């Protein structure tokens, strides 16, 4: 299978295959001849319609498979393909009524899933046999929520499937000319007006199609670049904290239905200033630790707890067969509570076994969060929990009330970690070594400490006879650098048709101050009839219905989800794709058989979850011809070899590791979405002596108080490698409080020459400096001078 979203093929002629340590049977790429792409962007929503023409340039017939990678905020709503011999159309069916025998031929699914370089979901559909020299025309339509850049621009990236450029074509590696043509057109719309468009490729001049500049068009000029993806940045009028676009419904849909009534696309993007590091900060921070990895997380947890700011709330849960919290509910971050938490951690998970993350999450969600404090979870997963679907559904149910930062220590739990973070606007990280984990966790904590707009609420003023329903609910908090895209549907009929405007008011709290933004928006719906907002609203509503429908407590949520899915074309867990293949009759035949209806058959077509691999793609891929009849046998042999390889590799480690201590992988990676099917696996560069530096920092951090200060003690003298009596003797006479002198020494020690503790101690140091500035501003100069002399550092005021 092609990881890059190409049409791949299996030759029908007899071929050969290769068995080795890792069995690789890549599929041959059917080359793209031309692509026509029409993009419609309204604010931060895009609808993409594409027509792709592929040609079999090999001398033999091939069975072709189309694979299209799906981004996390992308949904296909229409797919069909046709050749001279047949037409294939993807249709959604209620899974309860699906004919299971129609999806036969997927017995090699596990093999195909492992043949991708990148993990993620793809839409895959078998298209049948393509004769030599014949063409296959694929028509694909999808909708997508677009990221919002810090300057307010909507960021659109053309998927590699629609512009695969030269890295997918071995015969063009040494030339810049593409072997296919590309026609790209973008229609832009916003009630704030289209201000500007930037791209990493040549564009035609921006043409406005409305006098108020609310609509415009732009196109690709000349040939597309052959070395990178195509990206558009669309700038609208002055960025505002709240925006609204009203999209008209489908005239053919009944009034009151999801597609029939107008939809308001609401963008919430409050302006949140930067916070001063180390100051008091609101927030509720809850740490969930898998007991099987508890001993490895101890050091990281120490740095996490010591880095928390005064004024926040915190709690720690160790989950296993039962859920155990350090405290019954979150408590204020004080010295006494911090000391108690550190004392109780070693014994909390000693008697626990199998993971029960679901029960822990339910327990947390049942506890009310402290008033005015945004809830954020730090979830550490040593292995994939058995009830991953229920966990994802439970987090999705509460997605508007918190944010998740997920840390996984095994490859099989990476997908769940990514899902939890993506649903709540957090981050997911794949961690290996203990020292590396601390640095990455602290980077996430720094992200979590950014200020947020809290207590977010929306109110509406509409003409009498109209009412509004916000699908999916409103988030309770919006963090700095983030935005929220909501879908609100207007129901009813206005009693006074002369009133053509509505009013929307956004309210939230920022640093204890109430903020209000009010905008007017026209009630006259706009749109090109493609219903991009409606389809994405259906996707949002399906997510809200999923937890209740999956529980099986009632049939109504499931029936509602199936109805929304089938009418909007957006797949959900209760519907599935089926490919309907219709054989074409020859046009020249005019006999009696021509009156018979075309023969139809069902072919495999569904969303496939690719596991990914560590293989690196090259410009000249090796293609191995695989006869379809051998594929199942080869797949079984490959799986057996892989299990055997894993078992042999694990033998030397069984004596060195206990059952609870699973050896971590050899690298650390942050899973961050970049584009369809492409995840960046970031490997931070650490200092040469990270273990030694970490141990040095750990001793000092353990002595820091919750308010950021250090006490003058023998323990601190030991860390500083200086006699305690000498430390007391060098203390400036102006210093009235020994802890001020001790804290200055600790901060100066962190800045010794040839030492770098920035990644580990940035938050700790900021808290210490804040404490010093509040206590001893007039004494700092002399304290720093004495500390630099004693420790050989060079810290400036």
Secondary structure, 3 states (H helix, E strand, C coil): CCCCCCEEEEECCCCCCCCCCCCCCCCEEECEEEEEEEEEEECCEEEEEEEEEEECCCCCCEEEEEEEEECCCEEEEEEEEECCCEEEEEEEEEHHHCCHHHHCCCCCHHHHHCCCCCCEEEEEEEEEEECCCCEEEEEEEEEEECEECCCCCEEEECCCCCCCCHHHCHHHCCCCCCCCEEEEEEEEECCCCEEEEEECCCECCCEECCCCCCEEEEEECCCCCCCCCCEEEEEECCCCCEEEEEECCCCCCCCCCCCCCCEEEEEECCCCCCCCCCCCCCCEEEEEEEHHHHHHHHHHHHHHHHHCCCCCEEEEEEECCCEEECCCCCEECCHHHHHHHHHHHHHHCCCCCCCCHHHHHHHHHHCCCCCCCCEEEEEEECCCCCCHHHHHHHHHHCHHHEEEEEEECCHHHHHHHHHHHHHHCCEEEECCCHHHHHHHHHHHHHHHCCCEEEEEEEEEECCCCEEEEEECCCCCEEECCCCEEEEEEEEECCCCCCCCEEEEEEEEEECCEEEEEEEEEECCCECCCCCHHHHHHHHHHHHHHHHHHHHCCCCHHHHHHHHHHHHHCCCCCCEEEEEEEEECCCCCCCCHHHHCCCCEEEECEEEEEECCCCCCCCCCCCCCCCCHHHHHHHHHHHHHHHHHHHHHHHHCCCCCCCCCCCCCCCCCEEEEEEECCEEEECCCCCCCCHHHHHHHHHHHHHCECCCCCECCCHHHHHHHCCCHHHHHHCCCCCCCCHHHHHHHHHHHHHCCCCCCCHHHHHHHHHHHHHHHHHHCCCCHHHHHHHHHHHHCCCCCC
